[in-house]
Amino acid sequence: MANLQVKDIDEKLYDTLRRLASNDRRSISQEVVYILQKYLSKPHSFERNPTDEFLKLSGSWEDDRSEDEIVSEIYSNRRNSTRFGSDDELFD
């Protein structure tokens, strides 16, 4: 069986690993192997980073209107809400 040595682990991370291992009655080494197996058993979970996927959409919405026209339309479509009532001083 192969060995893996990891150096310079942040104390906070190490304490978290120790706590997780203790909760599951594992050694820290067993906990690290468990976490790695769990993570690597789902390759789809790390192939696509949600943040990167979101950023790829940036600039993909095209509109012929100017920014001012879009903002004007947003304002014109807003309705006044009576949700909190006019007696509610908190939202006046």
N, CA and C atoms as a LAMMPS dump frame, in Angstrom:
ITEM: TIMESTEP
0
ITEM: NUMBER OF ATOMS
276
ITEM: BOX BOUNDS ff ff ff
-5.0000000000000000e+02 5.0000000000000000e+02
-5.0000000000000000e+02 5.0000000000000000e+02
-5.0000000000000000e+02 5.0000000000000000e+02
ITEM: ATOMS id mol type element x y z
1 1 1 N 0.847 -1.178 0
2 1 2 C 0 0 0
3 1 3 C 0.892 1.241 0
4 2 1 N 0.496 2.261 -0.736
5 2 2 C 1.277 3.488 -0.856
6 2 3 C 1.119 4.357 0.386
7 3 1 N 2.108 5.196 0.599
8 3 2 C 2.075 6.164 1.692
9 3 3 C 2.023 7.56 1.109
10 4 1 N 1.394 8.453 1.846
11 4 2 C 1.303 9.852 1.44
12 4 3 C 1.649 10.701 2.643
13 5 1 N 2.549 11.638 2.461
14 5 2 C 2.923 12.538 3.539
15 5 3 C 2.546 13.953 3.12
16 6 1 N 1.878 14.651 4.012
17 6 2 C 1.469 16.024 3.731
18 6 3 C 2.114 16.914 4.784
19 7 1 N 2.782 17.962 4.319
20 7 2 C 3.48 18.867 5.234
21 7 3 C 2.821 20.238 5.233
22 8 1 N 3.106 20.974 6.277
23 8 2 C 2.679 22.378 6.411
24 8 3 C 1.164 22.545 6.336
25 9 1 N 0.445 21.727 7.068
26 9 2 C -1.017 21.86 7.138
27 9 3 C -1.348 22.936 8.165
28 10 1 N -2.24 23.793 7.802
29 10 2 C -2.721 24.836 8.691
30 10 3 C -3.311 24.197 9.961
31 11 1 N -3.031 24.792 11.106
32 11 2 C -3.513 24.243 12.378
33 11 3 C -5.031 24.123 12.421
34 12 1 N -5.708 25.11 11.872
35 12 2 C -7.171 25.091 11.878
36 12 3 C -7.696 23.915 11.046
37 13 1 N -7.094 23.683 9.9
38 13 2 C -7.487 22.553 9.062
39 13 3 C -7.205 21.236 9.774
40 14 1 N -6.037 21.147 10.41
41 14 2 C -5.667 19.931 11.126
42 14 3 C -6.63 19.661 12.279
43 15 1 N -7 20.709 13.004
44 15 2 C -7.957 20.548 14.103
45 15 3 C -9.313 20.083 13.594
46 16 1 N -9.714 20.609 12.432
47 16 2 C -10.978 20.182 11.833
48 16 3 C -10.912 18.712 11.445
49 17 1 N -9.808 18.306 10.837
50 17 2 C -9.63 16.896 10.483
51 17 3 C -9.648 16.015 11.733
52 18 1 N -8.982 16.466 12.77
53 18 2 C -8.944 15.701 14.019
54 18 3 C -10.347 15.55 14.607
55 19 1 N -11.118 16.628 14.587
56 19 2 C -12.485 16.586 15.121
57 19 3 C -13.358 15.645 14.306
58 20 1 N -13.274 15.751 12.964
59 20 2 C -14.059 14.868 12.1
60 20 3 C -13.683 13.409 12.313
61 21 1 N -12.386 13.162 12.414
62 21 2 C -11.913 11.791 12.633
63 21 3 C -12.427 11.262 13.964
64 22 1 N -12.356 12.079 14.975
65 22 2 C -12.82 11.668 16.299
66 22 3 C -14.318 11.366 16.294
67 23 1 N -15.081 12.214 15.626
68 23 2 C -16.535 12.006 15.556
69 23 3 C -16.888 10.689 14.882
70 24 1 N -16.088 10.291 13.894
71 24 2 C -16.355 9.053 13.157
72 24 3 C -15.513 7.883 13.658
73 25 1 N -14.809 8.089 14.767
74 25 2 C -13.946 7.052 15.368
75 25 3 C -12.934 6.497 14.366
76 26 1 N -12.274 7.424 13.682
77 26 2 C -11.217 7.082 12.742
78 26 3 C -9.937 7.779 13.174
79 27 1 N -8.831 7.287 12.652
80 27 2 C -7.581 8.028 12.818
81 27 3 C -7.613 9.183 11.824
82 28 1 N -6.721 10.125 11.99
83 28 2 C -6.659 11.25 11.053
84 28 3 C -6.308 10.739 9.66
85 29 1 N -5.408 9.788 9.577
86 29 2 C -5.059 9.203 8.272
87 29 3 C -6.273 8.551 7.621
88 30 1 N -7.022 7.783 8.402
89 30 2 C -8.225 7.14 7.859
90 30 3 C -9.242 8.182 7.396
91 31 1 N -9.348 9.265 8.143
92 31 2 C -10.297 10.321 7.781
93 31 3 C -9.896 10.986 6.471
94 32 1 N -8.61 11.262 6.296
95 32 2 C -8.122 11.877 5.061
96 32 3 C -8.393 10.95 3.877
97 33 1 N -8.113 9.663 4.033
98 33 2 C -8.376 8.702 2.954
99 33 3 C -9.865 8.654 2.653
100 34 1 N -10.696 8.65 3.684
101 34 2 C -12.155 8.635 3.497
102 34 3 C -12.613 9.866 2.712
103 35 1 N -12.128 11.042 3.097
104 35 2 C -12.518 12.284 2.417
105 35 3 C -12.08 12.254 0.956
106 36 1 N -10.863 11.811 0.71
107 36 2 C -10.37 11.73 -0.666
108 36 3 C -11.185 10.746 -1.497
109 37 1 N -11.473 9.58 -0.933
110 37 2 C -12.276 8.593 -1.659
111 37 3 C -13.666 9.138 -1.972
112 38 1 N -14.257 9.773 -0.99
113 38 2 C -15.605 10.335 -1.168
114 38 3 C -15.602 11.4 -2.269
115 39 1 N -14.604 12.272 -2.245
116 39 2 C -14.518 13.352 -3.226
117 39 3 C -14.225 12.809 -4.625
118 40 1 N -13.273 11.922 -4.718
119 40 2 C -12.854 11.421 -6.023
120 40 3 C -13.823 10.413 -6.624
121 41 1 N -14.742 9.889 -5.837
122 41 2 C -15.722 8.945 -6.374
123 41 3 C -16.807 9.65 -7.178
124 42 1 N -16.832 10.969 -7.104
125 42 2 C -17.81 11.769 -7.85
126 42 3 C -17.073 12.718 -8.779
127 43 1 N -16.527 12.225 -9.882
128 43 2 C -15.738 13.109 -10.754
129 43 3 C -16.545 14.263 -11.328
130 44 1 N -17.832 14.079 -11.499
131 44 2 C -18.646 15.172 -12.035
132 44 3 C -18.724 16.351 -11.07
133 45 1 N -18.489 16.112 -9.791
134 45 2 C -18.624 17.191 -8.817
135 45 3 C -17.481 18.199 -8.887
136 46 1 N -16.354 17.818 -9.492
137 46 2 C -15.266 18.781 -9.573
138 46 3 C -14.832 19.066 -10.997
139 47 1 N -15.498 18.47 -11.979
140 47 2 C -15.17 18.779 -13.371
141 47 3 C -15.636 20.185 -13.74
142 48 1 N -16.792 20.563 -13.223
143 48 2 C -17.358 21.858 -13.556
144 48 3 C -17.504 22.68 -12.284
145 49 1 N -16.782 23.745 -12.239
146 49 2 C -16.858 24.642 -11.104
147 49 3 C -18.061 25.562 -11.321
148 50 1 N -19.027 25.58 -10.382
149 50 2 C -20.222 26.417 -10.565
150 50 3 C -19.901 27.886 -10.796
151 51 1 N -18.883 28.391 -10.132
152 51 2 C -18.509 29.796 -10.318
153 51 3 C -18.032 30.039 -11.741
154 52 1 N -17.189 29.132 -12.252
155 52 2 C -16.706 29.278 -13.624
156 52 3 C -17.849 29.18 -14.624
157 53 1 N -18.779 28.271 -14.369
158 53 2 C -19.93 28.119 -15.263
159 53 3 C -20.767 29.398 -15.271
160 54 1 N -20.944 30.004 -14.111
161 54 2 C -21.698 31.253 -14.024
162 54 3 C -20.991 32.372 -14.767
163 55 1 N -19.678 32.458 -14.584
164 55 2 C -18.913 33.521 -15.228
165 55 3 C -18.892 33.379 -16.74
166 56 1 N -19.039 32.159 -17.247
167 56 2 C -19.096 31.965 -18.689
168 56 3 C -20.333 32.632 -19.284
169 57 1 N -21.365 32.789 -18.462
170 57 2 C -22.592 33.436 -18.927
171 57 3 C -22.45 34.955 -19.023
172 58 1 N -21.447 35.492 -18.394
173 58 2 C -21.244 36.927 -18.38
174 58 3 C -21.138 37.465 -19.804
175 59 1 N -21.965 38.442 -20.1
176 59 2 C -21.952 39.044 -21.42
177 59 3 C -22.744 38.269 -22.458
178 60 1 N -23.378 37.175 -22.04
179 60 2 C -24.105 36.369 -23.018
180 60 3 C -25.513 36.904 -23.285
181 61 1 N -25.987 37.813 -22.444
182 61 2 C -27.305 38.391 -22.655
183 61 3 C -27.144 39.616 -23.535
184 62 1 N -27.773 39.568 -24.682
185 62 2 C -27.654 40.695 -25.603
186 62 3 C -28.993 41.405 -25.711
187 63 1 N -28.936 42.707 -25.795
188 63 2 C -30.138 43.528 -25.905
189 63 3 C -29.769 44.754 -26.73
190 64 1 N -30.636 45.127 -27.647
191 64 2 C -30.371 46.275 -28.509
192 64 3 C -30.618 47.605 -27.806
193 65 1 N -31.276 47.543 -26.653
194 65 2 C -31.585 48.782 -25.941
195 65 3 C -30.37 49.288 -25.175
196 66 1 N -30.371 50.588 -24.913
197 66 2 C -29.287 51.166 -24.105
198 66 3 C -29.556 50.858 -22.631
199 67 1 N -28.548 51.086 -21.806
200 67 2 C -28.704 50.859 -20.364
201 67 3 C -29.817 51.73 -19.796
202 68 1 N -29.885 52.982 -20.263
203 68 2 C -30.914 53.899 -19.776
204 68 3 C -32.307 53.394 -20.12
205 69 1 N -32.479 52.847 -21.31
206 69 2 C -33.789 52.317 -21.706
207 69 3 C -34.174 51.108 -20.849
208 70 1 N -33.213 50.258 -20.564
209 70 2 C -33.492 49.079 -19.732
210 70 3 C -33.87 49.501 -18.316
211 71 1 N -33.119 50.449 -17.749
212 71 2 C -33.416 50.93 -16.401
213 71 3 C -34.781 51.607 -16.366
214 72 1 N -35.104 52.383 -17.38
215 72 2 C -36.413 53.039 -17.444
216 72 3 C -37.532 52.016 -17.47
217 73 1 N -37.344 50.948 -18.225
218 73 2 C -38.369 49.9 -18.283
219 73 3 C -38.54 49.215 -16.933
220 74 1 N -37.44 48.971 -16.251
221 74 2 C -37.517 48.341 -14.922
222 74 3 C -38.303 49.238 -13.975
223 75 1 N -37.97 50.545 -13.959
224 75 2 C -38.69 51.467 -13.082
225 75 3 C -40.166 51.565 -13.448
226 76 1 N -40.483 51.589 -14.719
227 76 2 C -41.878 51.741 -15.129
228 76 3 C -42.72 50.505 -14.816
229 77 1 N -42.087 49.363 -14.691
230 77 2 C -42.821 48.133 -14.389
231 77 3 C -42.958 47.855 -12.899
232 78 1 N -42.346 48.667 -12.077
233 78 2 C -42.466 48.489 -10.628
234 78 3 C -43.818 48.981 -10.156
235 79 1 N -44.309 48.301 -9.163
236 79 2 C -45.587 48.679 -8.564
237 79 3 C -45.356 49.016 -7.098
238 80 1 N -46.111 49.955 -6.589
239 80 2 C -46.033 50.25 -5.156
240 80 3 C -46.684 49.111 -4.396
241 81 1 N -46.067 48.714 -3.316
242 81 2 C -46.572 47.611 -2.524
243 81 3 C -47.235 48.128 -1.263
244 82 1 N -48.339 47.533 -0.919
245 82 2 C -49.006 47.843 0.352
246 82 3 C -48.8 46.698 1.325
247 83 1 N -47.803 45.945 1.081
248 83 2 C -47.523 44.75 1.891
249 83 3 C -47.409 45.071 3.375
250 84 1 N -46.749 46.164 3.721
251 84 2 C -46.533 46.488 5.121
252 84 3 C -47.522 47.525 5.639
253 85 1 N -48.34 48.043 4.782
254 85 2 C -49.328 49.004 5.22
255 85 3 C -48.717 50.374 5.455
256 86 1 N -49.506 51.396 5.4
257 86 2 C -48.995 52.762 5.569
258 86 3 C -48.791 53.126 7.031
259 87 1 N -49.353 52.342 7.958
260 87 2 C -49.218 52.646 9.395
261 87 3 C -47.888 52.152 9.957
262 88 1 N -47.178 51.364 9.209
263 88 2 C -45.945 50.761 9.693
264 88 3 C -44.801 51.769 9.602
265 89 1 N -44.429 52.342 10.729
266 89 2 C -43.408 53.38 10.756
267 89 3 C -42.023 52.838 10.423
268 90 1 N -41.81 51.56 10.624
269 90 2 C -40.502 50.963 10.373
270 90 3 C -40.095 51.104 8.903
271 91 1 N -41.041 51.071 8.003
272 91 2 C -40.738 51.105 6.581
273 91 3 C -41.09 52.44 5.939
274 92 1 N -41.314 53.466 6.713
275 92 2 C -41.629 54.783 6.152
276 92 3 C -40.391 55.466 5.668
